[in-house]
Amino acid sequence: MDDADARVTLGLLGAWALHDAEEVVMVPRWLRAHVPKLRERFPGVPDRVWRRLESIDEHEFRVAVTGMGVLIAASAAHGHRTGGRSAAYQTALLAFGLHGAGHLALSGAVRGYTPGAATSAMVVVPFTLWARNELRRAGVLRSTRTRDIVWGVALTAAALTATHTLAQRLTHGRQRNR
């Protein structure tokens, strides 16, 4: 058994940074332009979801991305320290790949581009597959069970909810104190 090299472990942070750069540039603008059309197309989505999406501004989104960056950096660093053996790192890597697949599925559902889809196709999914293969070759990849996938999706949802909730509170608090 060998350790996975830094390209595999710390590469998670680099791949994430490229992906989230696309999101930082595109999400708030894309939401403003597309939520009205999506509201009409998907009437079953609760109105509170659409209102929340419409309320996200550039500053709030950047704060949320920064929070997620802290979580990804910690996962990548732990993966590096453990030679890729860390369950936390491997779960974060799996969740990252599932997140990218989710972006592609969302683009399919809306029948067009959604923020994050370009780097999901070109960076997120390929990096995840490559990194998992490298972990396998090093003999440190844990087998992936259905519960690992469920756990990865749940952790992604929890991290997104936590970082966006924190960002909303921080930015709205900042605006109130001006």
N, C-alpha and C positions, 0 to 999 in steps of 0.2 A: 504494500500500500504506500502510495506517494501522497504528498500534499498537492492540492490544486495550486496553481501559480496565481500571482496577483492579477493577471489579466482576467481570470475567472471570477475571483472574489471582489476585488476592487473595481473590476469592469462593470459590475452591477451599478455602482454609483455613476460611472461615466455614461452607460446606456440610459439610465434613468434621467440624467441631466439633459441629454440630447432630446429625449422624448418630452420631458416637461418644458423644455425651451419652446417646442412647437405649441404646447398647450398654453403657456404664458402669453405667447404672441396671439394665439387664435381664439381661445375660449370666450372671453368676455364679448368681443366683437361678434363672434359667430352666434352666441346666445341671443344678443340683441337683434340680429338679423333673422334668426331662424325660429325662435320660440313661438312667435305668432302663427307661423305656418304649421309648426309641429302641434300646437294646441288644437288646430282645426283637424289635422290628420289623425291625431290620437286622442279623441274626446274622452276615453276611459281613464286617462291619467288624471289624478286628483288636481284640482286647481291650485292647492297649496304647493305642489311640486313646481308648477309653472311659475307661480309667484316667487318662489325661492330662487329658481334659475334666473329669472329676470332681475332679481335684486343683487346678483353677484357683480361687483365692479372689479376693475383691474387691480386695485390695491388689495382688496380682500383676497382675490385669487392668488396674487403673488405671496401673500402671507401664508395661505394654505399650502402652496407649493413648497415654501420654505420649511414649514412644519413636516411635510412628507419627506423632504430632503434630509432632515435630521434623522428620521426613522430609517431611511434607506442607507444613509452613511453609517449609522450604528450597525445595521445588519451586515453591510459590506465589510466593515472593520472587524466585526466578530468573525465573519467567514474567513477573513484573511488570517486572523490570529489562530484560528483552528485548522488552517489548511483546507478549508472548504467543508470540514466535517460538521460544523455547527448546524443543528436542526433549525435554529432560528434563521440562519442565512439561507439554508436550502428551502425553507418555507417561504421566505421573502422572495427568493428567485422564482419559485413556482408561482407565487402570487403575482409577481411582475409579468410573467408570461401570460397568465390567465387574464390579467388586466389588459394586456395588449390584444389578446383574442377578443375580449369584450369590446374594445374600441372597433375592431373590424366587424364584429356582429352588429354593433350600433350603426355603423355606416351602411351595412346591408339593410338594416331595418328602415333607415331613413332614405335609402336609395341614393346616397351621395356622400360627399366628404363630411366627416365630423372631425373636430380637433383631436389630434393624437393618432389618427388613423394612418397618416403617412409614415410617421416614425414607428408605429406599431408594426407595420408591414416590413419596413426596411431595417429596423434596429431591435425593437423589443422582442418580437417573436424569434427572429434569427439568433439574437444574442442568447436568449433563454435556452433555445435548443442546443446551441454550441456549448454554452457553459455547462449544461446538464451532461452533455456528452463528455466534456473534459473531466467533470467530476466522476463520471462512470469509468473513464479510462484510468483515472488516478485511484480508483477503487474505493472512493469515499461517498458516492451517491447512495443515499438511502432509497429503498424501493418506494415508489409512490402508490399509495392505496387510495381508494375512493375517499376515505375520510381525510386524507391529506389535501385533496382537491377541495373538499368542502371547507376544511380549515383555512386553506389559502384564500378562498372566496370570502369567508367570514372575516378573516383578518384584513383583507383589502377593504371591505365595506366598513369595518370598524375604524381603520386608519383614515379612510376618506372622511367619514363622519366626524371623527375627532378633530382632524386638522381643519376641516371647513367650519366646524362649530367654533373652535378656538379662534380662527381667523375672523369670523363674523363678530364674535364678542370683542376681540381686540380692536378691529377697525371701527366698529360702531361706537365703542367706548372712546376711541381716539377722536372720532367726529363730534361726540357729545361734549368733550372737554375743550373744544376749540373756542 
